[in-house]
Every structure is written in C-alpha cells, then in structure tokens.
Amino acid sequence: MLVRLLTIRKVYIGGIVCDPTQEWVVQVARNVTDCEDGFLPEGSRLSHDRDPVFGKKFKETLAATGVRTVKLPPKSPNLNAFCERFNRTIKEECLDHFVICSQAHLELLVREFCAYYHEERPHQSLGNRPILEPARKGTGVIRVKDRLGGYLKHYYRKTACQVSWPFRQGNPLLSATSGQRHHAQAPYLQAITTNSCRCPTFF
C-alpha cells in the first residue's frame, strides 16, 4: 500500500502483501495516523481508488483522526496520477530488472529504491535535485554511491565538509536538517493498491 504526500512528493510504503484485506488496510490507516510514528496530520485529505478494501472501517479510522477520504470515480487513474506515476517508475527503474525470489527480496528492493528515490534520484520538477537531501555542491573528485549491487547509482562531487545522511534506516519522511516531520502544511495525499505477485501491493 502506497501513500504519497503531494505537497512534498514523499512516498510512504505502508506494507506489501499479495492479497490485502480490509483488516490489513485498517491497520495501515492506524499506523499512518499514529500520534507518535504516523505522518498524516489532522485536516489532511486522502484520495483513494475504488478497491473494495477501502471500506467503511478504513474511512472511520481516518475520520477519527481528522483525515478526510475522497473516493475517486470509476476508471479514472488520471485522478490518482501521482501514485500511478510512482508505480510505473519503481517498476521500470527497479523491479522489472530483477528476478524476485521472495517477499523479503521484494521488500529489500522497494526499501532501497525508496531511499534512492527520496535522497539521491534527481527530479526534473525540483531542478534535478533530490526530494530530501540538498544537492551536493563541491569541486572535489567525483564520487559514486551505489545501491542494489550497483544497479542504482548516484554521482556527486566531494565537498570540503561532507555531512553524512543520518536517517537512511529511519523514517523516510524525516527532514534532512532537523529530523523533524514536515507538519507545516496539511498535505493532500493519494493512496492506491495494485495487484502484486501479479505485482506487490504498494501503499
């Protein structure tokens, strides 16, 4: 299950299962609205597709924390375009190039790609800068950082004072500077489920 914050472009993977159920989706809703570890602030709006797993209990769980849900019309993937685009991106740039052997293998691929997507991948609409980490500027030698055995690569110049990225293993929704969650704006979000293993379920 995949949730994307449209205002700041971040992606949250709520979990990966072959056959999501309403109970599982409700638990994801509890996780993302948790007062300590969640990231959906009160007043947010969450648009979702018409998958039957987004049932009454799911909406009630989010409504109890002040998150409003918006059910999209039938056959309208363009209204969930940001999530659909991320699904295409992760498939074309990562998953389609591996023979996935197990769920643990799939989770590793998704986790590494999401870290790359947030911290290192250039985004044209952001001036070819990554989402979380400011673009490194320096005049030193060119360095390369790779993931997944070198399949995902990131090139940068070494600066005089290189600060390491401390949050790679933590919540990808943390700030690169202060470690605090971005709650300045009540974001608009999109959620989607896709048929997995067949192709995993992303949130």
C-alpha positions as protocol buffer text, in pm:
chain_id: "A"
residue {
  index: 1
  type: MET
  ca { x: 0 y: 0 z: 0 }
}
residue {
  index: 2
  type: LEU
  ca { x: 142 y: 333 z: -107 }
}
residue {
  index: 3
  type: VAL
  ca { x: 61 y: 680 z: 25 }
}
residue {
  index: 4
  type: ARG
  ca { x: 212 y: 985 z: -141 }
}
residue {
  index: 5
  type: LEU
  ca { x: 219 y: 1334 z: 9 }
}
residue {
  index: 6
  type: LEU
  ca { x: 159 y: 1558 z: -290 }
}
residue {
  index: 7
  type: THR
  ca { x: 278 y: 1882 z: -132 }
}
residue {
  index: 8
  type: ILE
  ca { x: 628 y: 1749 z: -60 }
}
residue {
  index: 9
  type: ARG
  ca { x: 639 y: 1450 z: -300 }
}
residue {
  index: 10
  type: LYS
  ca { x: 733 y: 1194 z: -38 }
}
residue {
  index: 11
  type: VAL
  ca { x: 621 y: 833 z: -60 }
}
residue {
  index: 12
  type: TYR
  ca { x: 526 y: 610 z: 233 }
}
residue {
  index: 13
  type: ILE
  ca { x: 514 y: 233 z: 189 }
}
residue {
  index: 14
  type: GLY
  ca { x: 259 y: 104 z: 436 }
}
residue {
  index: 15
  type: GLY
  ca { x: 324 y: -262 z: 363 }
}
residue {
  index: 16
  type: ILE
  ca { x: 348 y: -531 z: 96 }
}
residue {
  index: 17
  type: VAL
  ca { x: 108 y: -825 z: 75 }
}
residue {
  index: 18
  type: CYS
  ca { x: -21 y: -1045 z: -208 }
}
residue {
  index: 19
  type: ASP
  ca { x: -386 y: -1026 z: -108 }
}
residue {
  index: 20
  type: PRO
  ca { x: -473 y: -719 z: 102 }
}
residue {
  index: 21
  type: THR
  ca { x: -780 y: -740 z: 324 }
}
residue {
  index: 22
  type: GLN
  ca { x: -993 y: -471 z: 483 }
}
residue {
  index: 23
  type: GLU
  ca { x: -844 y: -556 z: 825 }
}
residue {
  index: 24
  type: TRP
  ca { x: -492 y: -511 z: 691 }
}
residue {
  index: 25
  type: VAL
  ca { x: -576 y: -177 z: 530 }
}
residue {
  index: 26
  type: VAL
  ca { x: -736 y: -57 z: 854 }
}
residue {
  index: 27
  type: GLN
  ca { x: -415 y: -140 z: 1041 }
}
residue {
  index: 28
  type: VAL
  ca { x: -216 y: 62 z: 786 }
}
residue {
  index: 29
  type: ALA
  ca { x: -456 y: 352 z: 846 }
}
residue {
  index: 30
  type: ARG
  ca { x: -387 y: 326 z: 1220 }
}
residue {
  index: 31
  type: ASN
  ca { x: -11 y: 325 z: 1155 }
}
residue {
  index: 32
  type: VAL
  ca { x: -9 y: 635 z: 935 }
}
residue {
  index: 33
  type: THR
  ca { x: -225 y: 832 z: 1179 }
}
residue {
  index: 34
  type: ASP
  ca { x: -44 y: 722 z: 1494 }
}
residue {
  index: 35
  type: CYS
  ca { x: 20 y: 1018 z: 1724 }
}
residue {
  index: 36
  type: GLU
  ca { x: 393 y: 936 z: 1753 }
}
residue {
  index: 37
  type: ASP
  ca { x: 502 y: 745 z: 1443 }
}
residue {
  index: 38
  type: GLY
  ca { x: 235 y: 846 z: 1191 }
}
residue {
  index: 39
  type: PHE
  ca { x: 270 y: 1124 z: 937 }
}
residue {
  index: 40
  type: LEU
  ca { x: -88 y: 1217 z: 840 }
}
residue {
  index: 41
  type: PRO
  ca { x: -176 y: 1536 z: 1029 }
}
residue {
  index: 42
  type: GLU
  ca { x: -528 y: 1633 z: 1118 }
}
residue {
  index: 43
  type: GLY
  ca { x: -704 y: 1810 z: 833 }
}
residue {
  index: 44
  type: SER
  ca { x: -539 y: 1609 z: 555 }
}
residue {
  index: 45
  type: ARG
  ca { x: -733 y: 1473 z: 259 }
}
residue {
  index: 46
  type: LEU
  ca { x: -667 y: 1124 z: 125 }
}
residue {
  index: 47
  type: SER
  ca { x: -793 y: 1030 z: -221 }
}
residue {
  index: 48
  type: HIS
  ca { x: -809 y: 659 z: -300 }
}
residue {
  index: 49
  type: ASP
  ca { x: -920 y: 431 z: -580 }
}
residue {
  index: 50
  type: ARG
  ca { x: -1230 y: 213 z: -572 }
}
residue {
  index: 51
  type: ASP
  ca { x: -1064 y: -102 z: -443 }
}
residue {
  index: 52
  type: PRO
  ca { x: -1318 y: -270 z: -208 }
}
residue {
  index: 53
  type: VAL
  ca { x: -1054 y: -299 z: 67 }
}
residue {
  index: 54
  type: PHE
  ca { x: -1108 y: 74 z: 131 }
}
residue {
  index: 55
  type: GLY
  ca { x: -1424 y: 3 z: 324 }
}
residue {
  index: 56
  type: LYS
  ca { x: -1629 y: 174 z: 591 }
}
residue {
  index: 57
  type: LYS
  ca { x: -1394 y: 82 z: 876 }
}
residue {
  index: 58
  type: PHE
  ca { x: -1096 y: 227 z: 687 }
}
residue {
  index: 59
  type: LYS
  ca { x: -1276 y: 559 z: 640 }
}
residue {
  index: 60
  type: GLU
  ca { x: -1394 y: 567 z: 1001 }
}
residue {
  index: 61
  type: THR
  ca { x: -1040 y: 505 z: 1128 }
}
residue {
  index: 62
  type: LEU
  ca { x: -906 y: 800 z: 930 }
}
residue {
  index: 63
  type: ALA
  ca { x: -1205 y: 1024 z: 1011 }
}
residue {
  index: 64
  type: ALA
  ca { x: -1147 y: 967 z: 1383 }
}
residue {
  index: 65
  type: THR
  ca { x: -810 y: 1142 z: 1346 }
}
residue {
  index: 66
  type: GLY
  ca { x: -941 y: 1425 z: 1129 }
}
residue {
  index: 67
  type: VAL
  ca { x: -833 y: 1285 z: 791 }
}
residue {
  index: 68
  type: ARG
  ca { x: -1094 y: 1316 z: 518 }
}
residue {
  index: 69
  type: THR
  ca { x: -1118 y: 1047 z: 247 }
}
residue {
  index: 70
  type: VAL
  ca { x: -1217 y: 1109 z: -115 }
}
residue {
  index: 71
  type: LYS
  ca { x: -1327 y: 811 z: -327 }
}
residue {
  index: 72
  type: LEU
  ca { x: -1236 y: 856 z: -692 }
}
residue {
  index: 73
  type: PRO
  ca { x: -1480 y: 790 z: -980 }
}
residue {
  index: 74
  type: PRO
  ca { x: -1464 y: 460 z: -1173 }
}
residue {
  index: 75
  type: LYS
  ca { x: -1198 y: 417 z: -1442 }
}
residue {
  index: 76
  type: SER
  ca { x: -1015 y: 738 z: -1357 }
}
residue {
  index: 77
  type: PRO
  ca { x: -646 y: 654 z: -1292 }
}
residue {
  index: 78
  type: ASN
  ca { x: -560 y: 1005 z: -1412 }
}
residue {
  index: 79
  type: LEU
  ca { x: -713 y: 1139 z: -1088 }
}
residue {
  index: 80
  type: ASN
  ca { x: -461 y: 932 z: -893 }
}
residue {
  index: 81
  type: ALA
  ca { x: -183 y: 1022 z: -1131 }
}
residue {
  index: 82
  type: PHE
  ca { x: 97 y: 1077 z: -878 }
}
residue {
  index: 83
  type: CYS
  ca { x: 63 y: 731 z: -726 }
}
residue {
  index: 84
  type: GLU
  ca { x: 21 y: 572 z: -1068 }
}
residue {
  index: 85
  type: ARG
  ca { x: 337 y: 750 z: -1186 }
}
residue {
  index: 86
  type: PHE
  ca { x: 536 y: 623 z: -888 }
}
residue {
  index: 87
  type: ASN
  ca { x: 417 y: 268 z: -955 }
}
residue {
  index: 88
  type: ARG
  ca { x: 540 y: 298 z: -1313 }
}
residue {
  index: 89
  type: THR
  ca { x: 870 y: 449 z: -1201 }
}
residue {
  index: 90
  type: ILE
  ca { x: 955 y: 180 z: -947 }
}
residue {
  index: 91
  type: LYS
  ca { x: 864 y: -94 z: -1194 }
}
residue {
  index: 92
  type: GLU
  ca { x: 1060 y: 49 z: -1487 }
}
residue {
  index: 93
  type: GLU
  ca { x: 1365 y: 164 z: -1291 }
}
residue {
  index: 94
  type: CYS
  ca { x: 1391 y: -123 z: -1044 }
}
residue {
  index: 95
  type: LEU
  ca { x: 1151 y: -418 z: -1017 }
}
residue {
  index: 96
  type: ASP
  ca { x: 1141 y: -513 z: -1386 }
}
residue {
  index: 97
  type: HIS
  ca { x: 1517 y: -568 z: -1381 }
}
residue {
  index: 98
  type: PHE
  ca { x: 1522 y: -831 z: -1105 }
}
residue {
  index: 99
  type: VAL
  ca { x: 1400 y: -1188 z: -1065 }
}
residue {
  index: 100
  type: ILE
  ca { x: 1220 y: -1155 z: -731 }
}
residue {
  index: 101
  type: CYS
  ca { x: 1268 y: -1471 z: -525 }
}
residue {
  index: 102
  type: SER
  ca { x: 1072 y: -1399 z: -207 }
}
residue {
  index: 103
  type: GLN
  ca { x: 879 y: -1131 z: -20 }
}
residue {
  index: 104
  type: ALA
  ca { x: 1191 y: -1045 z: 179 }
}
residue {
  index: 105
  type: HIS
  ca { x: 1374 y: -986 z: -151 }
}
residue {
  index: 106
  type: LEU
  ca { x: 1090 y: -769 z: -277 }
}
residue {
  index: 107
  type: GLU
  ca { x: 1085 y: -566 z: 45 }
}
residue {
  index: 108
  type: LEU
  ca { x: 1461 y: -507 z: 13 }
}
residue {
  index: 109
  type: LEU
  ca { x: 1422 y: -383 z: -345 }
}
residue {
  index: 110
  type: VAL
  ca { x: 1136 y: -150 z: -253 }
}
residue {
  index: 111
  type: ARG
  ca { x: 1314 y: -17 z: 56 }
}
residue {
  index: 112
  type: GLU
  ca { x: 1636 y: 56 z: -131 }
}
residue {
  index: 113
  type: PHE
  ca { x: 1458 y: 217 z: -424 }
}
residue {
  index: 114
  type: CYS
  ca { x: 1252 y: 441 z: -194 }
}
residue {
  index: 115
  type: ALA
  ca { x: 1569 y: 555 z: -17 }
}
residue {
  index: 116
  type: TYR
  ca { x: 1725 y: 627 z: -358 }
}
residue {
  index: 117
  type: TYR
  ca { x: 1405 y: 799 z: -478 }
}
residue {
  index: 118
  type: HIS
  ca { x: 1396 y: 1035 z: -178 }
}
residue {
  index: 119
  type: GLU
  ca { x: 1766 y: 1101 z: -118 }
}
residue {
  index: 120
  type: GLU
  ca { x: 1953 y: 1068 z: -447 }
}
residue {
  index: 121
  type: ARG
  ca { x: 1734 y: 1045 z: -758 }
}
residue {
  index: 122
  type: PRO
  ca { x: 1718 y: 1379 z: -947 }
}
residue {
  index: 123
  type: HIS
  ca { x: 1367 y: 1515 z: -1011 }
}
residue {
  index: 124
  type: GLN
  ca { x: 1321 y: 1747 z: -1307 }
}
residue {
  index: 125
  type: SER
  ca { x: 1043 y: 1946 z: -1143 }
}
residue {
  index: 126
  type: LEU
  ca { x: 1276 y: 2019 z: -849 }
}
residue {
  index: 127
  type: GLY
  ca { x: 1558 y: 2145 z: -1067 }
}
residue {
  index: 128
  type: ASN
  ca { x: 1719 y: 1800 z: -1083 }
}
residue {
  index: 129
  type: ARG
  ca { x: 1755 y: 1791 z: -705 }
}
residue {
  index: 130
  type: PRO
  ca { x: 1652 y: 1501 z: -480 }
}
residue {
  index: 131
  type: ILE
  ca { x: 1343 y: 1530 z: -263 }
}
residue {
  index: 132
  type: LEU
  ca { x: 1503 y: 1517 z: 82 }
}
residue {
  index: 133
  type: GLU
  ca { x: 1874 y: 1587 z: 64 }
}
residue {
  index: 134
  type: PRO
  ca { x: 2003 y: 1916 z: -80 }
}
residue {
  index: 135
  type: ALA
  ca { x: 2208 y: 1869 z: -394 }
}
residue {
  index: 136
  type: ARG
  ca { x: 2575 y: 1831 z: -309 }
}
residue {
  index: 137
  type: LYS
  ca { x: 2791 y: 2111 z: -445 }
}
residue {
  index: 138
  type: GLY
  ca { x: 3165 y: 2080 z: -449 }
}
residue {
  index: 139
  type: THR
  ca { x: 3477 y: 2099 z: -659 }
}
residue {
  index: 140
  type: GLY
  ca { x: 3639 y: 1778 z: -543 }
}
residue {
  index: 141
  type: VAL
  ca { x: 3672 y: 1446 z: -718 }
}
residue {
  index: 142
  type: ILE
  ca { x: 3360 y: 1277 z: -849 }
}
residue {
  index: 143
  type: ARG
  ca { x: 3233 y: 1005 z: -618 }
}
residue {
  index: 144
  type: VAL
  ca { x: 2974 y: 737 z: -685 }
}
residue {
  index: 145
  type: LYS
  ca { x: 2729 y: 584 z: -442 }
}
residue {
  index: 146
  type: ASP
  ca { x: 2552 y: 268 z: -549 }
}
residue {
  index: 147
  type: ARG
  ca { x: 2264 y: 54 z: -427 }
}
residue {
  index: 148
  type: LEU
  ca { x: 2142 y: -295 z: -510 }
}
residue {
  index: 149
  type: GLY
  ca { x: 2481 y: -419 z: -621 }
}
residue {
  index: 150
  type: GLY
  ca { x: 2549 y: -114 z: -836 }
}
residue {
  index: 151
  type: TYR
  ca { x: 2222 y: -109 z: -1028 }
}
residue {
  index: 152
  type: LEU
  ca { x: 2118 y: 227 z: -879 }
}
residue {
  index: 153
  type: LYS
  ca { x: 2399 y: 481 z: -894 }
}
residue {
  index: 154
  type: HIS
  ca { x: 2436 y: 837 z: -770 }
}
residue {
  index: 155
  type: TYR
  ca { x: 2729 y: 1058 z: -874 }
}
residue {
  index: 156
  type: TYR
  ca { x: 2841 y: 1363 z: -678 }
}
residue {
  index: 157
  type: ARG
  ca { x: 3146 y: 1575 z: -609 }
}
residue {
  index: 158
  type: LYS
  ca { x: 3309 y: 1556 z: -271 }
}
residue {
  index: 159
  type: THR
  ca { x: 3278 y: 1877 z: -70 }
}
residue {
  index: 160
  type: ALA
  ca { x: 3521 y: 2018 z: 182 }
}
residue {
  index: 161
  type: CYS
  ca { x: 3291 y: 1920 z: 469 }
}
residue {
  index: 162
  type: GLN
  ca { x: 3082 y: 1620 z: 370 }
}
residue {
  index: 163
  type: VAL
  ca { x: 2791 y: 1558 z: 607 }
}
residue {
  index: 164
  type: SER
  ca { x: 2663 y: 1202 z: 607 }
}
residue {
  index: 165
  type: TRP
  ca { x: 2294 y: 1127 z: 568 }
}
residue {
  index: 166
  type: PRO
  ca { x: 2186 y: 1007 z: 915 }
}
residue {
  index: 167
  type: PHE
  ca { x: 1828 y: 897 z: 852 }
}
residue {
  index: 168
  type: ARG
  ca { x: 1870 y: 631 z: 584 }
}
residue {
  index: 169
  type: GLN
  ca { x: 1749 y: 348 z: 805 }
}
residue {
  index: 170
  type: GLY
  ca { x: 1476 y: 551 z: 970 }
}
residue {
  index: 171
  type: ASN
  ca { x: 1151 y: 704 z: 859 }
}
residue {
  index: 172
  type: PRO
  ca { x: 1194 y: 845 z: 505 }
}
residue {
  index: 173
  type: LEU
  ca { x: 958 y: 1126 z: 599 }
}
residue {
  index: 174
  type: LEU
  ca { x: 1213 y: 1297 z: 827 }
}
residue {
  index: 175
  type: SER
  ca { x: 1384 y: 1623 z: 746 }
}
residue {
  index: 176
  type: ALA
  ca { x: 1746 y: 1613 z: 636 }
}
residue {
  index: 177
  type: THR
  ca { x: 1834 y: 1904 z: 863 }
}
residue {
  index: 178
  type: SER
  ca { x: 1640 y: 1874 z: 1184 }
}
residue {
  index: 179
  type: GLY
  ca { x: 1500 y: 1522 z: 1185 }
}
residue {
  index: 180
  type: GLN
  ca { x: 1153 y: 1661 z: 1245 }
}
residue {
  index: 181
  type: ARG
  ca { x: 846 y: 1560 z: 1047 }
}
residue {
  index: 182
  type: HIS
  ca { x: 706 y: 1808 z: 797 }
}
residue {
  index: 183
  type: HIS
  ca { x: 378 y: 1916 z: 955 }
}
residue {
  index: 184
  type: ALA
  ca { x: 384 y: 2277 z: 838 }
}
residue {
  index: 185
  type: GLN
  ca { x: 112 y: 2215 z: 584 }
}
residue {
  index: 186
  type: ALA
  ca { x: -182 y: 1982 z: 590 }
}
residue {
  index: 187
  type: PRO
  ca { x: -94 y: 1781 z: 281 }
}
residue {
  index: 188
  type: TYR
  ca { x: -315 y: 1635 z: 16 }
}
residue {
  index: 189
  type: LEU
  ca { x: -244 y: 1267 z: -31 }
}
residue {
  index: 190
  type: GLN
  ca { x: -319 y: 989 z: -271 }
}
residue {
  index: 191
  type: ALA
  ca { x: -341 y: 620 z: -196 }
}
residue {
  index: 192
  type: ILE
  ca { x: -358 y: 321 z: -422 }
}
residue {
  index: 193
  type: THR
  ca { x: -341 y: -55 z: -421 }
}
residue {
  index: 194
  type: THR
  ca { x: -204 y: -253 z: -713 }
}
residue {
  index: 195
  type: ASN
  ca { x: -224 y: -623 z: -785 }
}
residue {
  index: 196
  type: SER
  ca { x: 105 y: -773 z: -675 }
}
residue {
  index: 197
  type: CYS
  ca { x: 283 y: -1101 z: -740 }
}
residue {
  index: 198
  type: ARG
  ca { x: 94 y: -1027 z: -1017 }
}
residue {
  index: 199
  type: CYS
  ca { x: 290 y: -721 z: -872 }
}
residue {
  index: 200
  type: PRO
  ca { x: 302 y: -640 z: -499 }
}
residue {
  index: 201
  type: THR
  ca { x: 58 y: -417 z: -321 }
}
residue {
  index: 202
  type: PHE
  ca { x: 204 y: -74 z: -261 }
}
residue {
  index: 203
  type: PHE
  ca { x: 60 y: 198 z: -39 }
}
